[in-house]
Amino acid sequence: MDMLLGKGFWSRSSVGVLAGLLAGLSVLACSAAAGLVLAGTSEAAVPPTGLNCVASDGKISGRGASYNAHAEVAFAQAYRDDFCGNVAEQYAGDPAGNEMVAYNYAAAEAASATGASAGLKAASCRTDAYAGDSLPYSEAQLAELNGAVGATGGCKLTFAPPFQPQATGNEFPNAADISAPIMSFPIGGTATAIAVNFGTACTKDPTSLKLTAKEVSRIFGGDAATWSDSELVENNPTLSSGGCTGAINRVLRLDSAGTTEIFKAYLVRAENERSGAAFTCAVGKAWSAYTKTNTEWPGKQKPGEEGTCSAFTVPATSGGPAEVAKLKEVQGGVGYADLPDETGQAGLVTATVNNATGTAFQAPGSGKAANCSYSSVSLPGAGVSDAVGLNSGGLNWATNAVPNEQNVTDRGSKYPICGLTFDLVYTGLDNGSVPNAIAPLTADQRRTLYAYFTFVLSSAAQNQLSTISYAPLPVAWLQLLREGFQENF
């Protein structure tokens, strides 16, 4: 049974009596204490206050996928409110503020060092305590993460991570870091929304837009040139009555983003052959031809050499918020963004998309939650280590593993462009006195990592998601994920 971990069970008063007993013990001992099971439940208790809420030495940072970002903010706040209370800044300008965790902190954002690809490099190079990725990796990338430290390259940073592990000259990894298997586990999921800034492309802005898979394919494949396109008007007569005759301008992500890969996974599943399209751009090329490098799009690599394609633009910096900001500047623009980044943005129309069963046009959001279902997917394997991607037999979360469990696009009767999002944590971090994957982490940081992700993989944390445009993980997954994380930390 998964208990709702909250103030009733994780309050500082309920575990604080153990602080004196555990102070000074190794992190391994602390981890054992964290595995205490409350009577009648399978929910693990947390290391007590003072051991994993030490602002002076226990704060941690993570970076990577923007798909994670709003969820990480909510988790860090709830972890503070339900367990730590307000904590002091470690130094002036501490990006974690009065919390214990900073994700996609300002220095990384300014250096365009966020996004799914950056998250994989952060993990391999050991620049932060953990990483985020919305895919989370291919089999080849997993081999790099589990192989030689820094195998992905890109380990020389132009900015300093806010907490340990830090390096002289920001040259990573640390000489004491060792290779180790990496855990990967979903922390929630959300929708990829299609948004339009009609602007001057229309004399009167439509308030809605319905798209089939074929229409999504034609728009982002560069084949639909104007908003008066006959196929678009057929489903959306307000495009005609609104005088929408302006050009369609595609707004694409700058970075190699998990959001893009999820969006392209939908295009491959739903309309790979671009079947029946009136090709004007990249004639004869399937969507699968544009998945090896997810910054590639029809008509983008060599403009003018793939036929007649609609215009495109990209923001100057990485990340979902930059994509949305650029879209709001482009007249007649259409783009794709994480639902939490797109929700509530003035001037944008959010498209509904025909579901995988062809029975309804579905919105990406339902109330305050993402309109996604994960009922058609399952954890890889049956054991707790399998759940966190540690099955040596090939069952894992890789995008090209068989079966591929992470691809939840174009399934079921809800919105069809959805994805899970993941965090990555190295195994063997439970004891700083032996060689491990991220040697410079302090004992208190290791305790924070353990306690924080024990919290993230609980119903108390997951219940935060349905209020911020995410979809929580199935409750049945949580115990396996939590136990897999705890046993392998």
Secondary structure, DSSP 8 states (H G I E B T S, - for coil): -----SHHHH-HHHHGGGHHHHTT--HHHHHHHHT-B-TT---B----TTTS--TTT--EEEEE-GGGHHHHHHHHHHHIIIII-----SSTT-TTTTSSEEES-HHHHHTT--SHHHHHHHHHHT-SSEEEESS---HHHHHHHHSSTTTT---B-SS--SSSS--GGGB-S-TT-----EEEEEEEEEEEEEEEE-GGG-SS--S--EE-HHHHHHHHTT---BTT-HHHHHH-THHHHTT--SB-EEE--SS--HHHHHHHHHHHHHHTT-TT----BSTT--GGGGSSSTT--TTTSSTTSSBS--EEE--SS-SHHHHHHHHTTSTTEEEEEEHHHHTT-TT-EE-EEE-TTSS-EE-SEETTEE----TT---SSSSHHHHTT--TTS-SS-TTSSS--S---S-SSS-S-EEEEEEEEES--S-TTS--TTTT--HHHHHHHHHHHHHHTSHHHHTTGGGTT-B---HHHHHHHHHHHHHH-
